[in-house]
Amino acid sequence: MKSEYMSYDEFLINIKKGIVTEDGNCPVTPLLIMLQGRWKSRLMYEMCMYETVRFGQLKKDLPGITNTMLTKALRELEQDGLISRKQFNEIPPHVEYSLTEMGRDLLPVFYAIMNWGYQHEEELYRSKETG
């Protein structure tokens, strides 16, 4: 059975007590594990912009990522159920990636992160210039 969602005000009160699921698990840890690493969060953010996207486009969108790292991150996100992979056996063959329903459920999370970034843009980029 799914736990009932709490309001933001309830979250602020309960977070200090340590929020756990009915089974005693932390509801945040699995996602943090899925997105850990240098590229997976950025890759998921890029995936939010597309209905479907090909490997080459993701490679362009993530300057500095190697083919090996992109392949590894895509495979791990697919294993975690956040993205799906569809292979087309055409000439030339190609593969398209898209967010699964569970991956699309993260859109509000990335929206909130984007808004936070806009809100703190000046401080974030000033600290990079002086650091």
C-alpha positions in Angstrom: 0.0 0.0 0.0 1.3 3.5 -0.9 1.8 6.0 1.9 -0.3 9.1 1.7 1.5 12.2 0.5 2.2 14.9 3.0 1.9 18.6 2.4 5.0 20.8 2.3 4.2 22.2 5.7 3.9 18.6 7.1 7.2 17.8 5.4 8.9 20.7 7.1 7.7 19.5 10.5 8.3 15.8 10.0 11.7 16.0 8.2 13.4 16.8 11.6 11.9 13.6 13.0 13.3 11.5 10.1 10.7 10.6 7.4 10.3 6.9 6.6 7.9 4.7 4.6 5.5 2.3 6.2 8.2 -0.3 5.9 10.7 1.9 7.7 12.7 2.9 4.6 13.9 6.3 3.7 11.8 7.5 0.7 14.7 9.6 -0.7 17.6 7.2 -0.6 16.7 5.0 -3.7 16.5 8.1 -6.0 19.7 9.5 -4.7 21.4 6.2 -5.3 19.9 6.0 -8.9 21.1 9.6 -9.7 24.5 9.4 -8.0 27.6 10.0 -10.1 28.8 12.8 -12.3 26.4 12.3 -15.3 23.2 10.7 -14.4 21.4 13.8 -12.9 22.4 15.9 -15.8 21.4 13.1 -18.2 18.0 12.9 -16.6 17.6 16.7 -16.9 18.4 16.5 -20.6 16.0 13.6 -21.0 13.2 15.9 -19.6 13.5 18.0 -22.7 12.6 15.3 -25.2 9.8 12.9 -25.9 12.4 10.6 -27.5 16.1 11.3 -28.0 19.0 9.5 -29.7 22.4 8.8 -28.3 24.1 11.4 -30.6 21.9 14.2 -29.4 22.5 13.3 -25.7 26.3 13.3 -26.5 26.0 16.8 -28.0 23.9 18.0 -25.0 26.5 16.8 -22.4 29.9 18.2 -23.4 32.7 16.3 -21.9 30.9 12.9 -21.5 32.6 10.0 -23.2 30.7 7.4 -25.2 31.6 4.8 -22.6 30.2 6.9 -19.7 27.1 7.9 -21.6 26.4 4.2 -22.4 27.0 3.2 -18.8 24.7 5.9 -17.4 21.9 5.1 -19.9 22.1 1.4 -19.1 22.0 2.1 -15.3 19.0 4.5 -15.7 17.3 1.9 -17.8 17.9 -0.9 -15.2 16.5 1.5 -12.5 13.3 2.0 -14.6 13.8 5.7 -15.2 14.3 5.5 -19.0 13.4 3.1 -21.7 15.5 2.1 -24.7 13.9 1.2 -28.1 16.1 -0.3 -30.8 15.2 0.1 -34.5 16.5 -2.7 -36.7 16.7 -0.6 -39.8 19.5 0.4 -42.0 21.3 2.2 -40.5 20.2 0.8 -37.1 19.5 3.4 -34.3 18.3 3.5 -30.7 15.9 6.0 -29.1 15.6 6.7 -25.4 12.7 8.2 -23.5 11.5 8.7 -19.9 9.4 5.9 -18.4 6.3 6.8 -16.4 8.5 6.7 -13.3 11.1 8.9 -14.9 8.4 11.4 -16.0 7.2 11.5 -12.4 10.6 13.3 -11.7 9.6 16.3 -13.9 8.3 18.3 -11.0 11.5 17.6 -9.1 13.7 18.9 -11.9 11.3 21.9 -12.3 11.8 22.7 -8.6 15.6 22.3 -9.0 15.5 24.6 -12.1 13.5 27.3 -10.1 16.0 27.0 -7.3 18.8 27.5 -9.8 17.1 30.7 -11.2 16.5 32.0 -7.7 20.2 31.5 -6.7 21.8 32.1 -10.1 23.8 35.1 -9.1 25.3 33.5 -6.0 26.0 30.3 -7.8 27.9 31.8 -10.7 29.6 34.4 -8.5 31.0 31.7 -6.3 32.4 29.8 -9.4 34.1 33.0 -10.6 35.8 33.7 -7.3 36.5 30.0 -6.5 
